[in-house]
Amino acid sequence: MKYIDEYRDKKLVEKLQAQIKTASTKQVTLMEVCGGHTWAIQKFGIPSLLPDNIRLVSGPGCPVCVTSRSYIDRAVAMSRLKDVIITTYGDLMRVPGSTSTLMLEKSKGADVRMVYSVLDALKIAQELPSKNVIFLGIGFETTAPASAAGIINAQREKINNFFVLSSHKIMHPAMAALIEEGVAINGYIAPGHVSVITGAKIYSGIPEKYGVGCVISGFEPVDILQSVLMLVRQIEKNDCKVEIQYKRVVNYEGNVKAQELMHEVFTLRDDWWRGLGTLPCSGLGISSKYSSFDAEQMFDVQVEPTREDKGCICGLILKGLKKPTDCKLFGTACTTANPVGACMVSHEGACNAYFRFSK
Amino acid sequence: MENTILLGHGSGGRLTHELIKELFVTHFDNPLLHEQGDSAILPGCNEAMAYTTDSYVVDPIFFPGGNIGKLAICGTVNDLAVSGAQPLYLSAGFIIEEGFPFDDLKKIVITMAGEAQKAGVRIVTGDTKVVNKGQCDKIFINTAGLGFLPEKFRDITSGKRVCAGDRIIINGTIADHGMAVMAVRNFASFTTDIISDCAPLNSLIKSVLDAGIDVKFMRDATRGGLATVLCELAESHNMSVHIYEEAVPINENVRGMCELLGFDPFYVANEGKVVMVVADNDAERALAVIKQNEFGKQAAIIGEINELHNGKAVLNTVVGGSRIIDMLAGEQLPRIC
């Protein structure tokens, strides 16, 4: 397939493998921040292609995984309201809340629908004016502009039964926080899709302040291996900086139009991240100008007290301090069929990827 | 937490297997059920009989490449055929929602008659129930099938003769049915030319068996996709199943849609695909025979049985890496980004 097969070329992969081996003399830990990278790395068996001195750890960039239980609990509570339709990206349906999941609520009769785009949710709202359609807005800068566009469209079309429950977050504060917390990372394989929107500029503080390089990577095997090579070369030369490997879609400034949409609809707020706790100015709340579309403002629900599972080390895994196999629940109490922690739910979650591809 | 039936219990993956094992097989306990093949093998007077049943609830009921009636015939015929049996008789039970258009029912029934004729089976008994509007989704069909199983093919369904060195063959491209249905069900906004692979495989399978090829295991890769069959094969006899990703045939349009939506084609449903394990020295000949059949033009040898990872199915990825193939946990849900 054009534009894909070129980046899965076995000969190129072998060449990169050899170059990495030659270039790399030190023991290094590289973190792939984005869940899409975690998935691709496991899917193509990338770890089996790297020398032993290069360790890849998974970071906090799976939107499902870092979302708080209380958010799921709130969505579950809203799904129980009369005349409410919850619309969501698929993965979120299986994420455990304190005592339920959206999928379980669906099996009990709640109207929970999987959508591929916020525009699908908008269409449902348009077609069913007697229902309140709540879209679960999760994800980083990748999905936030789409949610913003959904709200702006709703306003323009005067669709007043459409709401967004925002758990949108922005990526780079978490990357800084991990280093602040003392997680030993020698380089970041920085997120590709997020960077299409934000541009490479948002990472400039990380090499400057912490001496950790960032290479923005694509999602195919050749992309990832080339990014590893670029980071290894930075580390070997002690020359940490922001570089773009994923040049075919990422530039320094990013998608300015999408950034403007986000700024128009959202305001920065402190937000809670699984494993990292509350990070200042890391979440996107809906600004007061658009509060009539903010599900949090418009639906007063009783949310059950948050209950975290004992023994789940998702937090430590998201910080790259532990591997999924270090968790005593991994593969026993926590499996892809019966996930305990969010990292086991999403295909992008480190535990899920480990369980499926390398257990 | 799960004290209700979830959609994942019907996905054909891990939850389905647990439900079957822990509830149905436990309570319906008997030795014939324990074999857990695509058909039950019943002792007969001269020849054993193979007996199978399946229910069809596809949505939408008409899709590119077929309809619910075609599925109901082909699915049951294939379950018999992959057991090594010659399919002969089918039953057909209909549950129809009040208000269902008569013309649609007629179309479905005519399709069923045509497919039955093609497959050389007769529909010899049936049942019809009509339920109140909203109590079923348009139409559900159950078919059961019966066929004779020659003694020499008795062990195909269990796969107990499979051993290291055997080769794995599939009769064509994967994931066509699942993506064809998905495209019309969920993505009215974009058009594809993906067509379901729904087809009766009994003539193809008969040609292989008639050629005297040593077939040691067969299963049709339906719900749960190719991956689930490979896992079942690996787990049931603690065998090491090795697959070469680049050898697995897949249509470009299907691959593109899977890439776009974040689906793994290994887990997407097929309705006209059989996975065969044959003795090493018969593999090339089997491939040639399969390729002569209209439903085997794109057949390929996709892997082998070895002794490297017993109990596991391992995929050699296109770039030379390796990873485990596991059974699907719930439903395959698309990724977020």
Interface residues (C-beta under 8 A of the other chain):
Chain A: M1 I4 R8 D9 K10 V13 E14 G35 G36 W39 Q42 K43 F44 G45 I46 P47 S48 L49 P63 V64 Y89 G90 D91 L92 M93 R94 P96 T99 S100 T101 M103 L104 S107 K108 M114 Y116 I138 G139 F140 T142 T143 H193 P221 V222 T335 T336 A337 N338 S346 H347 E348 F355 R356 F357 S358 K359
Chain B: M1 E2 T4 I5 L6 L7 G8 R14 L15 E18 N186 F187 E252 R255 G256 E259 L261 G262 D264 L315 T317 V318 V319 G320 G321 S322 R323 I324 D326 A329 G330 L333 P334 R335 I336 C337
